[in-house]
Amino acid sequence: MPKGSHFFGAVKVMFDLSSIQESDLWLDFRGLKIANLTINQTPQSNSTLFRDHHIHLPASSLTLGANTVTCHFLTKYRSDTLGLHSFLDKEDNTQWLYT
């Protein structure tokens, strides 16, 4: 993981739906940016799908049964118990990560 205030990564979320609602489903994400969002292997180009700390998954992109969402992300290390924390030991320059 990079030292500093930010880090990046990739995530894959898999879930099963027993019914499709008319409204969007969303994933909670307290990060800064997302890129390369795909829903069920279909690239999503709508830049408004990530807003208000949520990744919105349009109902029209979801299917009954198995669904897969992937994306790359950029976020900050946290210090408020909500995410990945980073501590840099000033004596030996070792970075410690914890949740």
C-alpha positions as CSV (number, residue, x, y, z in Angstrom):
1,M,0.0,0.0,0.0
2,P,1.3,3.5,-0.8
3,K,2.5,5.6,2.1
4,G,0.8,9.0,2.3
5,S,-2.8,10.1,2.8
6,H,-4.5,8.2,-0.1
7,F,-4.7,4.7,-1.5
8,F,-6.3,3.0,-4.5
9,G,-7.7,-0.4,-5.2
10,A,-10.3,-2.6,-7.0
11,V,-13.4,-4.3,-5.6
12,K,-15.7,-7.0,-6.8
13,V,-19.1,-7.4,-5.2
14,M,-21.3,-10.4,-6.0
15,F,-24.8,-10.8,-4.7
16,D,-28.1,-12.6,-5.6
17,L,-31.4,-10.8,-6.1
18,S,-34.7,-12.6,-5.5
19,S,-36.7,-9.6,-7.0
20,I,-36.0,-6.4,-8.9
21,Q,-37.3,-3.2,-7.5
22,E,-38.2,-0.1,-9.6
23,S,-35.7,2.1,-7.7
24,D,-31.9,1.8,-7.9
25,L,-30.0,-0.4,-5.6
26,W,-26.8,1.3,-4.1
27,L,-23.6,0.4,-2.5
28,D,-22.3,2.6,0.4
29,F,-18.8,3.9,-0.4
30,R,-17.1,6.7,1.6
31,G,-14.2,7.2,-0.9
32,L,-13.2,10.0,-3.3
33,K,-13.6,8.5,-6.8
34,I,-14.5,5.4,-8.7
35,A,-13.5,4.4,-12.2
36,N,-14.1,1.5,-14.6
37,L,-17.5,0.6,-13.0
38,T,-19.1,-2.5,-14.5
39,I,-22.4,-4.1,-13.6
40,N,-22.8,-7.7,-14.8
41,Q,-19.8,-7.2,-17.2
42,T,-21.4,-4.1,-18.8
43,P,-19.3,-1.0,-18.5
44,Q,-21.1,2.0,-17.0
45,S,-20.3,5.4,-18.4
46,N,-22.7,7.5,-16.4
47,S,-20.5,9.7,-14.2
48,T,-23.5,10.4,-11.9
49,L,-23.8,6.9,-10.6
50,F,-21.3,7.7,-7.8
51,R,-22.8,10.5,-5.6
52,D,-23.6,11.2,-2.0
53,H,-21.3,8.4,-0.8
54,H,-23.3,5.8,-2.8
55,I,-22.6,3.9,-6.0
56,H,-26.0,3.7,-7.6
57,L,-26.8,0.5,-9.5
58,P,-29.7,1.1,-11.9
59,A,-32.5,-1.4,-11.6
60,S,-32.3,-1.8,-15.4
61,S,-28.7,-3.1,-15.1
62,L,-29.5,-5.8,-12.5
63,T,-30.9,-9.3,-13.1
64,L,-32.7,-11.9,-11.0
65,G,-30.3,-14.2,-9.4
66,A,-26.5,-13.6,-9.6
67,N,-25.1,-10.1,-10.1
68,T,-21.5,-8.8,-10.1
69,V,-20.3,-5.2,-9.7
70,T,-16.6,-4.2,-10.2
71,C,-14.8,-0.9,-10.0
72,H,-11.5,0.8,-9.2
73,F,-11.4,3.3,-6.4
74,L,-9.4,6.1,-4.8
75,T,-9.9,7.0,-1.2
76,K,-8.1,8.5,1.8
77,Y,-6.9,6.6,4.8
78,R,-9.3,7.2,7.7
79,S,-8.9,8.2,11.3
80,D,-12.6,8.0,12.4
81,T,-13.2,4.2,12.7
82,L,-15.0,4.0,9.3
83,G,-12.3,2.5,7.1
84,L,-8.6,1.6,6.6
85,H,-6.3,3.5,8.9
86,S,-2.6,4.2,8.3
87,F,0.1,4.9,10.9
88,L,3.6,5.8,9.9
89,D,6.2,5.0,12.6
90,K,8.6,8.0,12.6
91,E,11.4,6.0,14.1
92,D,11.8,3.3,11.5
93,N,9.5,4.7,8.7
94,T,7.3,1.6,8.8
95,Q,3.7,2.0,7.8
96,W,1.1,0.1,9.9
97,L,-2.4,-0.5,8.4
98,Y,-5.4,-1.4,10.5
99,T,-9.2,-1.3,10.4
